[in-house]
Amino acid sequence: MRSIILDTDIGSDVDDAMALAQILGSPDLSLAEVHTVYGDTLLRARLARRYGVLAGRDLDVVPGVVEPLSGRKIWWAGHEGTLHDGLESETISADTAPERLVDRLREHPGELDVAAIGPLTNLAAALVLEPEAAGWIRHLWVMGGSFGNEKCEHNFKSDDVAAQAVLNAGIPTTVTGLEITQQVTIESARLERIRAAGPLGAALGADIEQWWAFWNETWNVPHDPVAVLALSCPELFRFSEAGRVTIAVGGERAGHSTFTPDPAGSVRIVTGVDAEQVAEEITARIVAAGTAYAGVRGEIDGDRA
């Protein structure tokens, strides 16, 4: 059992919500907290909290930094949270994510993994507060970048300053880039399995369909679930040797990522994936999260009857 903090920009691309549900359905992971980042982090926190409720979990959710260190304009799809009524009633921590992250790492040095599936602003801010925190993270799992090509991935581009700072802080890190995640897709058959998985599955299925409609597609790439699954199922992935990742800061190539092998480096990247098995494992874990609570609720309702 690995204890993990999820740092997420949940609410825009549906893959963040999928990753959260996947973690909740992973018997090998214990979700310590959820931290939100980028844009309306309070709304994102309430949405993450709501997904916990749908899974029968009392999640500790902490809103984080709103503005990226890069100063870049925030991309906002406009549909964030619109399918979830009454989000303002969800109870959210009064703390802020960078401070909470430092506190938790100080309390449990070397015991917590961090999965960062949005811009790395919270982590960069935490390292400013306490530089020693870099040595307290057991392992950092990042969805970001695109290696061996000219693409500038959204998370790194949104806060290139934070990405450069975090990836050069000496934290043991695994980065999963677009060239890997884009090999995996979720299509209609798997959507139907997700939708049937209790209240959590129904809500997530609706959010997936909303994202598909936003792009006029009938499938999506589960970028963030792929990156998180590299922790749980490393046998489905191939990894580079140790090295360093550099991020282009500013200009037209802001956020462009380059990996350089270096035995003294602290970062590795994912270099290969069993795409079909990864898609199946992601789906199965999401379904497990939804059906487990649906089964419990069914037993309770049956007892009451």
Order of alpha helices (4+ residues) and beta strands (2+ residues): beta-alpha-beta-alpha-beta-alpha-beta-alpha-beta-alpha-alpha-beta-alpha-alpha-alpha-alpha-beta-beta-beta-beta-alpha
